[in-house]
Amino acid sequence: MRQTIIELELALLSPEVRCDANVLDELIHADFLEVGATGMSFGKPEVLARLPNEKPPAFKISDMQYRLLSEDLAQLNYRACFKPVNEVDKRYSLRTSLWKCDGGRWQMIYHQGTPCAPFF
């Protein structure tokens, strides 16, 4: 199960998936909530409206840690580094995602990225 959750997380960070509203719809739970770097929160409709229209950055991931919280809920914690398109500086964040198994399918139900000091 650990590998499945990690692969799903990495898929959501990939340019191919971030640009595909149909795949995003499958991977993101209806009750999804994200707390962004600005502290503002938003749900699945906002993600589906925004991500496919953005030029996705390339992410560099490290220190991924997995925890199974219950039989249908898993958590990933990791560090991410990326450079947004049209920006000069890289951004660094500590990230947490919760994945819920609903109807036999794992979907992200929560995500938070907290800005942090550079680590690479």
C-alpha positions in Angstrom: 0.0 0.0 0.0 2.9 2.3 0.8 4.2 2.2 -2.8 0.7 2.8 -4.2 0.2 6.0 -2.2 3.7 7.3 -3.0 3.1 6.6 -6.7 -0.3 8.4 -6.6 1.3 11.4 -4.9 4.1 11.6 -7.4 1.5 11.3 -10.2 -0.3 14.4 -8.9 3.0 16.3 -9.0 3.7 15.2 -12.7 3.0 17.7 -15.5 0.9 15.1 -17.4 -1.5 14.6 -14.5 -1.6 18.3 -13.4 -2.8 19.2 -17.0 -5.4 16.5 -17.2 -8.7 17.5 -15.5 -10.1 14.0 -15.9 -7.2 12.3 -14.1 -7.2 15.0 -11.4 -10.9 14.3 -10.9 -10.2 10.6 -10.3 -7.3 11.2 -7.9 -8.9 14.0 -5.8 -11.6 13.2 -3.3 -14.9 15.1 -3.5 -14.3 16.4 0.1 -10.7 17.5 -0.7 -9.3 20.5 1.2 -6.0 22.2 0.5 -4.3 24.8 2.7 -2.0 26.6 0.4 1.3 28.4 1.0 -0.6 31.7 1.5 -2.7 30.1 4.3 -5.9 30.2 2.1 -7.8 27.0 1.7 -9.7 25.7 -1.3 -11.4 22.5 -2.5 -11.7 20.2 -5.4 -13.6 22.6 -7.7 -10.9 25.2 -7.4 -8.2 22.7 -8.1 -10.0 21.4 -11.2 -10.5 24.9 -12.5 -6.9 26.1 -11.9 -4.4 23.3 -12.3 -5.1 22.2 -15.9 -4.6 25.8 -17.0 -1.3 26.3 -15.3 2.1 25.5 -16.8 3.3 23.0 -14.2 6.7 23.3 -12.5 9.1 20.4 -12.1 9.2 19.2 -8.5 12.2 17.7 -6.7 11.0 15.6 -3.7 12.9 14.2 -0.8 12.5 12.7 2.7 9.1 11.1 1.9 7.6 9.4 5.0 4.5 7.2 4.9 2.1 6.4 7.8 -1.0 4.3 7.7 -3.4 6.0 10.0 -6.3 3.5 9.6 -7.2 0.9 7.1 -8.6 3.5 4.8 -6.5 6.6 5.6 -2.8 7.1 4.8 -0.5 10.1 5.3 2.6 11.3 3.4 5.0 13.9 4.6 7.9 15.1 2.4 10.0 18.1 1.3 9.5 19.7 -2.1 11.5 22.1 -4.1 10.2 23.7 -7.4 10.6 26.8 -9.5 7.4 28.3 -10.7 7.3 29.2 -14.3 8.1 32.8 -14.9 9.8 33.2 -11.5 13.5 33.4 -10.8 13.7 31.8 -7.4 13.0 28.3 -6.3 10.4 27.6 -3.6 10.8 25.1 -0.8 8.0 23.6 1.3 7.2 20.9 3.8 4.2 19.0 2.6 1.6 16.7 4.0 -1.1 14.8 2.1 -3.9 12.5 3.4 -5.1 9.8 1.1 -8.5 8.1 1.7 -9.6 4.8 0.3 -13.2 5.3 -0.8 -15.0 2.5 -2.7 -11.7 0.7 -3.2 -10.0 3.7 -4.8 -7.4 5.9 -3.1 -7.9 9.6 -3.4 -6.2 12.6 -1.9 -8.6 14.2 0.6 -6.2 16.8 2.2 -3.0 18.6 1.3 -0.9 21.3 2.9 2.3 22.9 1.7 4.1 25.1 4.2 6.9 27.3 2.9 10.3 26.7 4.6 14.0 27.5 4.3 16.0 26.0 1.4 17.2 22.5 2.0 18.8 21.3 -1.2 
